[in-house]
Amino acid sequence: MMNKSNSSLTHTPEKLVLEFFNRVWHSPHELDAIDELMTTDYSITTAGKVVKGRNEFKNWVGEFQKLLLDAKTESIDVFYNKKENKVVSRWDCSGRNNGLFGLKADNRFISFTGIAIWAVKDGRLAECWVERSAYELYQNLISGEKETDFV
């Protein structure tokens, strides 16, 4: 595993987000990268829930990745403001269903889209707000379709 220690501190907000996706949301799912890419007090608002603190976020990601096996998030679009303190990404997340939404783990390939807005502070991601196509994903999982694709 390649160590990119402190590399995020010299990145543009765009590169910071792409590094987060590549290291945390691609195999081998380097959850410890969260320690260098996020602030200690990092928080994320997603699915009606606020996860506060870098360690709590790391636990949340780990639990989510247990429900979405082989999870992979790809950025479709990413841009940031002139002050470089906000960055937005439109993305696609995919993997195999292992019990999302408390439903049966059927190992089906699934994908869903979303948009994330991050605040950047001192060269790290500090806060995030996520909107994702969870309702559409849920509807397809309960419908019994063989494959779900929201690309």
N, C-alpha and C positions, 0 to 999 in steps of 0.2 A: 504494500500500500504506500503510495507516495505521500510524503508529508509536505504540506504547503503552508507551514506555520507562518503566521503573520503576513501571508501574501495578500490577504484581503485588504490590509491597511493601505495599500497603494493602488487599489482598484477603483475604477469608476463605479458608480452605483449599478450600472448595467452588468459589469463583470462580476460584481459582488453577488448579484442575484443568480447569474449563470453558474458561478462557482457553487452557490448553495444548492441549486438544482443538480448539478453534476456530482457533487460529493455526497449529499444527503439523500437525494431522490433517485440515484442510479446505483446499481450494484458496485461495490459491496455495502452501500448504505452506511457511510461513515458518519454516524451520529455524533461522534466527538468533534467533527468539524463545526458543529453548532457553537461550541465553546469559543472558537476564534472568529466566527462570522457574525454572531449575534452579541448584543450588549448583555450584561448580567441581568438587567431588569427587562429584557425583551418580553413583549406580549403580543399575542395574536388573537384577533376576534374572528371566529369562523364557526359556521353552523350554529349560531345563537349562543356560542360559548366563548368566554375569554380565558385564555391560558396565560398566566402571568409568571414570569421568571424563566430564565434560560434552561434550568434543570427540568422544570415542569414541562416546558416545550419539548425538550429532548425526550422525556417520557411519553408525551402525547404522540410525537412522531413515531416512536418505537411501537406503541400500541396500534396506531393506524396501520403501520407497515405489516403488522401481524394479520390484520384483516384484509389487506391488499397485498398479496404475495407478489414478488418481483416488481414492486412499485417503481414506476419511472415517470418523471415529470419533464416535459419538454417545453421550452419557451417558444411561443409562436411569435409574439411581439414583445419588445421591452423598450422603455424609454424613460428618461428622467428629466427633471427640471434644471434650470440654469444654476440654481443654488446648490444642486447636487444633494439635496436633503430629502427628496421624495423620488421614488422609482415605482413604475407600474409594469406589470407583466401580465400578458394574456397567455395562458398555458393549457396544456393537455396532459392529464395524468392517466396512466394505464397500469394494469396488472391483472392478477387473477383473484376472483372473489373468494375470500376465506371467511365470510360471515359478516359483511358490511350490513349496517342497519339492523343487526341482530337476526338477519335472515340466514337461511341454510348456506353453508359453505359448499359451493358446487364447483369451484375451481374454474369457472367460466372466465374468459378474457373479457375485461370491461375497460372502458375509458370514459372520462368525463372532462369537461372543460371548466375553466375558472379564470378569474381576474384577481390579482393581488396588488395591493398598494402598500408599499413599505415606507416608513420614515427611516432615514439614515442619520446616524450620529457618530462622530469620531471614527469614520471609516467602517462602521459596522451597521448591520440591520438592527433597528431599535424597536420598531413596532410594525404590525401588519394587520391589514383588514382584507378578508378573503370573501369573495362571492363565487360559488361553484354551482354546477348544474346537478346538485344532489337530488332534487325532486325527480328530474328526468331519469337519472340513474336508478333511483329507487323504483320508479314505475316499471322500468325495463327488467329489473331484477325480480320483481314480483310477478311479472307477466309470463315468466318461464321461457323467454326467448333464448335461443342457443348462444347468440353473440350480441353484445351491446357495443355500439360505437357511436360516439358523439363528436367525431372530428369535424 
